[in-house]
Structures are given as structure tokens and as C-alpha cells.
Amino acid sequence: MTDPTHKPRTPRSTEAVVADLMMPHQANGLRQASVFGGIIMSMVDRCAALSAMRHASGQVTTLSIDRILFKEPIRVGELVEVRSRVVRVGRTSMSVLANVYAEHIATSVRRHTNECWLTFVHLDEQGKPAPVPPLLLETDEDREMNDVANRRREQLLSDLS
């Protein structure tokens, strides 16, 4: 009998969203105060973990935050929304792309502030790496993001050798 948790899944089925209003205690204390980068990184890691957990149907751990690009500052009082999805899978690992948006509530102006690439590993009950289901690429965007993730992985492996 086939394990239903290993049925192919689409990137869309792994989408996750984490949102929070940025408050004064989350500011970095600089003269031109913005939200502390660690707050954003934590939100990104939590959201991306949800996507990986949805894909693997189980426990995951962060293997790496391959890249987090802070394109613009996020200010206190803005609503921050992180959106993530699995874009590539290996045997036990998953590449997750997370995008961060900041919205000024009073003006409804929404900005794309960060792009983040993370890698997660699926864990079994003993905490050992476990296989993940295949990724079913439905759309041109799915295929494009999968290609980007594959190139990023190839470059990373090349840099390590």
C-alpha cells in the first residue's frame, strides 16, 4: 500500500503566511529606527518551516538560510506579511522561497522588502532525515522557481567543493 504522505504535492499546497504588526519594542534603536532584522528573520523561518511541514507532513528542521536580502527598511507601525512556498525538493530536503511585504496601514502602500531562500530537512520520529514527497510543478511560475532553486543549489555545491 502506498504511503499517502508521499503523494506528490504542488508548491501552491505548501503556501503559508505569517503576519504581524511591527511595534516599538521591535525597533533596532538606530537614529533612523527600523525593525530589527532578527525579528524579520524569525518570521521568515517560522513561515518557511510551515511550508516545509505542509510538504513533508511532519517535523522539519532548518538546514540553512541560504540568502536573506533586506531590500528596504521596515518601520514600526507597518504590517509585515511573510509568504512562503516549497519550490524544490531533494530526497530529504526542501528549498523554500519566502517573500516579505510591509504595508503602511494608513495609506495601503505595500512594498516587497525581502526575498529569502531557506533549506529544510524532513525528520522522522527519531530525528533522522526522512524522504519527502515529490514536488508537482503545475504552472510556468512553479517551473521557473524550481529552475532558480536548482541553479542556486548547483552554485552552492560548486562553492563548497
C-alpha positions as CSV (number, residue, x, y, z in Angstrom):
1,M,0.0,0.0,0.0
2,T,1.3,3.5,-0.9
3,D,2.0,5.9,1.9
4,P,-0.5,8.8,1.4
5,T,2.1,11.3,2.9
6,H,4.4,10.6,-0.1
7,K,1.8,11.6,-2.7
8,P,3.2,14.5,-4.9
9,R,2.4,17.9,-3.7
10,T,2.2,21.3,-5.5
11,P,4.0,24.4,-4.4
12,R,0.6,26.0,-4.0
13,S,-0.4,23.4,-1.5
14,T,2.6,24.3,0.7
15,E,1.9,28.1,0.8
16,A,2.0,29.6,4.3
17,V,1.5,33.2,5.6
18,V,2.7,34.8,8.8
19,A,1.8,38.4,9.6
20,D,2.4,40.8,12.4
21,L,2.1,44.5,13.2
22,M,5.6,45.9,14.0
23,M,5.6,47.5,17.4
24,P,8.1,49.9,19.1
25,H,9.9,47.1,21.1
26,Q,10.8,45.5,17.7
27,A,12.9,48.5,16.6
28,N,16.6,48.3,16.3
29,G,17.3,51.5,18.2
30,L,19.2,53.3,15.5
31,R,18.8,57.1,14.9
32,Q,16.6,56.2,11.8
33,A,14.9,53.3,13.6
34,S,13.7,50.4,11.6
35,V,12.6,46.9,12.7
36,F,15.4,44.7,13.9
37,G,16.4,42.3,11.2
38,G,16.3,39.4,13.6
39,I,12.6,39.9,14.0
40,I,12.1,39.6,10.3
41,M,14.4,36.6,10.1
42,S,12.4,34.8,12.8
43,M,9.1,35.4,11.0
44,V,10.7,34.2,7.8
45,D,12.0,31.0,9.4
46,R,8.6,30.3,11.1
47,C,6.7,30.8,7.9
48,A,9.1,28.8,5.7
49,A,9.0,26.0,8.3
50,L,5.2,25.8,8.0
51,S,5.6,25.4,4.2
52,A,8.2,22.7,4.6
53,M,6.0,20.9,7.3
54,R,3.0,21.1,5.0
55,H,5.0,19.5,2.2
56,A,6.6,16.8,4.3
57,S,3.5,16.2,6.5
58,G,5.8,16.2,9.5
59,Q,8.6,17.5,11.5
60,V,11.4,19.6,9.8
61,T,14.4,21.5,10.8
62,T,16.1,24.5,9.2
63,L,19.3,23.4,7.5
64,S,20.3,26.8,6.2
65,I,19.1,30.3,5.4
66,D,20.9,30.5,2.1
67,R,20.1,34.1,1.5
68,I,18.1,36.9,3.0
69,L,18.1,40.1,1.1
70,F,17.0,43.2,3.0
71,K,16.0,45.5,0.1
72,E,14.5,48.3,2.2
73,P,13.9,49.0,5.9
74,I,10.6,48.1,7.6
75,R,9.2,50.7,10.0
76,V,7.4,50.5,13.3
77,G,3.7,50.6,12.7
78,E,3.8,48.7,9.4
79,L,2.1,45.4,8.9
80,V,4.6,42.7,7.9
81,E,3.5,39.7,5.9
82,V,5.7,36.8,5.0
83,R,4.5,34.4,2.3
84,S,6.4,31.2,1.6
85,R,6.2,28.0,-0.5
86,V,8.3,25.0,-1.3
87,V,9.9,25.4,-4.7
88,R,12.3,22.4,-4.9
89,V,12.7,19.1,-3.2
90,G,15.5,16.6,-2.9
91,R,15.5,13.2,-1.3
92,T,15.1,14.6,2.3
93,S,15.4,18.3,1.8
94,M,13.2,21.1,0.6
95,S,14.1,24.6,-0.8
96,V,11.6,27.2,0.4
97,L,11.3,30.7,-1.1
98,A,9.9,33.3,1.3
99,N,8.9,36.9,0.4
100,V,8.3,39.7,2.9
101,Y,6.0,42.6,2.4
102,A,5.5,45.7,4.5
103,E,2.3,47.6,4.4
104,H,1.7,51.1,5.7
105,I,-1.8,50.6,7.0
106,A,-3.0,54.3,6.7
107,T,-2.0,54.6,3.1
108,S,-2.4,51.0,2.0
109,V,1.0,51.2,0.3
110,R,2.5,47.7,0.2
111,R,6.2,47.1,-0.5
112,H,8.2,44.0,-1.3
113,T,11.0,44.3,1.2
114,N,12.8,41.0,1.4
115,E,13.4,37.8,-0.5
116,C,14.7,34.8,1.4
117,W,15.9,31.3,0.4
118,L,15.9,28.6,3.0
119,T,16.6,24.8,3.1
120,F,14.8,22.4,5.4
121,V,15.3,18.7,6.1
122,H,12.4,16.4,6.9
123,L,12.9,14.4,10.1
124,D,11.4,11.1,11.2
125,E,10.3,10.3,14.8
126,Q,13.9,9.5,15.8
127,G,15.1,12.9,14.4
128,K,16.9,11.4,11.4
129,P,16.5,12.7,7.8
130,A,13.5,11.2,6.1
131,P,12.3,11.1,2.5
132,V,9.9,13.9,1.3
133,P,7.2,13.6,-1.4
134,P,7.9,14.7,-4.9
135,L,7.0,18.3,-6.0
136,L,4.3,18.5,-8.7
137,L,5.1,21.6,-10.8
138,E,1.8,22.9,-12.2
139,T,2.5,26.3,-13.5
140,D,5.2,28.2,-15.5
141,E,6.0,30.1,-12.3
142,D,6.4,26.8,-10.4
143,R,8.8,25.5,-13.1
144,E,10.7,28.8,-13.2
145,M,11.2,28.9,-9.4
146,N,12.2,25.3,-9.4
147,D,14.8,26.1,-12.1
148,V,16.1,29.0,-10.0
149,A,16.3,26.8,-6.9
150,N,18.2,24.1,-8.8
151,R,20.7,26.6,-10.1
152,R,21.2,28.1,-6.6
153,R,21.8,24.6,-5.3
154,E,24.3,23.8,-8.0
155,Q,26.1,27.0,-7.3
156,L,26.2,26.4,-3.6
157,L,27.6,22.8,-4.1
158,S,30.2,24.2,-6.5
159,D,31.2,26.9,-3.9
160,L,31.6,24.2,-1.3
161,S,33.9,22.0,-3.3
